[in-house]
Amino acid sequence: MTNSKHDVDETWEVGSTNVFADLDMPDAEELLVKAELAFKINQILKRKKLKQIEAAEILGADQSKISLLNRGRLSSFSIERLVRYLNLLNQDVEIVVKSSRSKSRHGKLIVKYA
């Protein structure tokens, strides 16, 4: 009996732009925003070649918090704190409020990188 790649029946479905919503997680929009902000922070830390202890000093945080941030463990971080980290890393963060084009009852929170 052989088990080759061709014997596997794969099924998949196209998801949305928010994996957390696709997984029916509560606060999916907030989770996505946190993930995107953390991703950008981690990119900057990597580009600057900062060790966790150095990043912690710049961000006014414990090294353990930077470790959590690096590993995507974001439950102890608010969006506000992540924005503050970006500011401390010399990044401007703009918040734009505009009418929603969506037909849903609520507007969206979206992160875009320049």
C-alpha angles and dihedrals in degrees: 000000000000128000111205130167090257092061093062117098105214124193126184140162133213112255133206126255089270115068090188091059089047087057091049092240118167113249090018093161093053091046091053093049091050091049092050093048091047090049090055092046091050091049090054094046090050093046090051089047091229121169115227093256091051092048090048091054093051093046096042092238138119118266087243090062090053089050090053090048092051091051094048094247095145106158093103093051125084122209087245092057092049090050089050089052090053090051090050087053089057095258124140114223117199124198115201122190117200140151113281120245089200120107091219122103094250137055122234136245110223132182118209127181123219 
